[in-house]
Amino acid sequence: MEYTSTRDRAVRVPAARAIAQGISADGGLFVPDHIPALFPDDLKRLCSLDYVGRAAEVLGLYLTDFSPAQIVSCVRGAYLGRFDADKPAPLHPLADGVDMLELWHGPTCAFKDLALQLLPRLLTAAVEKTGDGCKTVILVATSGDTGKAALEGFCDVENTEIIVFYPSEGVSRMQKLQMDTQRGGNVHVCAIAGNFDDAQTSVKQMFTDPQLTALLRANGMQFSSANSINWGRLVPQIVYYVSAYCDLVTRGADLQNGFHVVVPTGNFGNILAAYYAKRMGVPISKLICASNANNVLTDFLQTGVYDRNRPFYTTTSPSMDILVSSNLERLLFALCGENDRKVADWQAQLAATGRFTVDDAVKDKLAALFAAGSCDDAATAAAIRGVYEKTGYLCDTHTAVAAAVYGAYRARTGDATPAVIVSTASPYKFPASVLEALGEIAPADPFDALDRLSERTGTPIPAPLSDLRQRKPCFSGCCEKTQLRAAVLQSLGLSE
Ligand SMILES: *Cc1c(COP(=O)(O)O)cnc(C)c1O
């Protein structure tokens, strides 16, 4: 299998190159040249395997330049001994044919661990293959959870530096503490006076800045990305949709009409992975895209007009506070007949005017594949409380956005097809918002809030969060949004 760029189909590289580089030099994203199929017999076989086995098979279909032994070694390293009970993606049945797919049993308590425990291993193997012997500099823009998961995944990985930028006012107290206390000889963390989109735009510009990349190269370094623009982050996410299907089958669920997946969405990486799983042959019915008050995707999926010219809201689900969803570019490429000119043109319009409109053919395909909805913070809180009172299940703010949007979808359509709601973070990552949703007054200190939430609900505090109590922050800097480049040079000890 080879990978091409969403903005230039002449590009053809093996998976190792796509992962090592992160983004194509033309600014486009790497995509596989075809989607491998899982036939009914393949799915049957996958059902009999554990998560590691399922992951190795799915990855093997996409990373054809990696040896099976290499893939198994990466997958075992990522998933064994790192997730509660070695179950990275368990289903938790709720009620009425609805399951929660819990993806927060890893070291940072959010779903980003599923990809970011694996990516450093894939990247190290990829850089060995591409043979340029360069030190890899991972640049990350985070809306909260990617940063910590990437720091955990890459800390003290040989021949790698990692630099994380997060919006100073845009992350939860717990997320900030998780990042600021990160240890490791190769890690750099910097808050920026701006929002996630500012951070992501600057980081993407640095990847394709010829002067900066030349300076790095002259010093034996090259950039790569741990954001979901990197293919190596998306492919591990396809696995848990395949695995959820296998778990439903094994349980004897009635899947005559397939099942819906409901995904709390920000950068469109997670739901795009579900789209690939569907294209591979997993019987996913609708892809239900849930947004918070930053509802640019809801409007886009319903009207075909993407328009980021709107207020940016800081919400209780900060990891979804995004107006420019990078991975949409991959979906558009697939739905417009892989027309790189068209995609490049839409992205150019987006950069210039903040807006583009897809043609009717694409709009129709979107309508067939997706349902979409959004909810504000009050509806998010009501969903946390409602789900808890009805089922005893405690969800975090992001998962609650999905639960609220699904509830509205089901009420509107009466559609009782089984549904899997992707539960993307532990409620303990956002203890103050979750407590308030339950009608409590949240203590000002985040650790008191953890204790209070545990007392109130009788659920345990995940160890990675309670352990933060003892840690002292190692980082405290905050830079202007125009100064990211200078911060990168400083972190690497370089000057122009
Ligand atoms: C990152 C994140 C999301 C959004 O996922 P995307 O792949 O960016 O759409 C949702 N919930 C949580 C908890 C996250 O960390």
The ligand as an SDF file (V2000), in Angstrom:
LIG
                    3D

 15 15  0  0  0  0  0  0  0  0999 V2000
   -9.5100   14.8440   21.3750 C   0  0  0  0  0  0  0  0  0  0  0  0
  -10.7640   14.5950   22.0780 C   0  0  0  0  0  0  0  0  0  0  0  0
  -12.0010   14.6210   21.4000 C   0  0  0  0  0  0  0  0  0  0  0  0
  -12.1110   14.9910   19.9440 C   0  0  0  0  0  0  0  0  0  0  0  0
  -11.5460   14.0000   19.1110 O   0  0  0  0  0  0  0  0  0  0  0  0
  -11.1680   14.3350   17.5920 P   0  0  0  0  0  0  0  0  0  0  0  0
  -10.4820   13.1190   17.0970 O   0  0  0  0  0  0  0  0  0  0  0  0
  -10.2470   15.5260   17.6640 O   0  0  0  0  0  0  0  0  0  0  0  0
  -12.4170   14.6530   16.8770 O   0  0  0  0  0  0  0  0  0  0  0  0
  -13.1340   14.2810   22.1190 C   0  0  0  0  0  0  0  0  0  0  0  0
  -13.0760   13.9780   23.4340 N   0  0  0  0  0  0  0  0  0  0  0  0
  -11.9140   13.9560   24.1090 C   0  0  0  0  0  0  0  0  0  0  0  0
  -11.9280   13.6320   25.5560 C   0  0  0  0  0  0  0  0  0  0  0  0
  -10.7250   14.2580   23.4620 C   0  0  0  0  0  0  0  0  0  0  0  0
   -9.5670   14.2310   24.1430 O   0  0  0  0  0  0  0  0  0  0  0  0
  1  2  1  0
  2  3  1  0
  2 14  2  0
  3  4  1  0
  3 10  2  0
  4  5  1  0
  5  6  1  0
  6  7  2  0
  6  8  1  0
  6  9  1  0
 10 11  1  0
 11 12  2  0
 12 13  1  0
 12 14  1  0
 14 15  1  0
M  END
$$$$
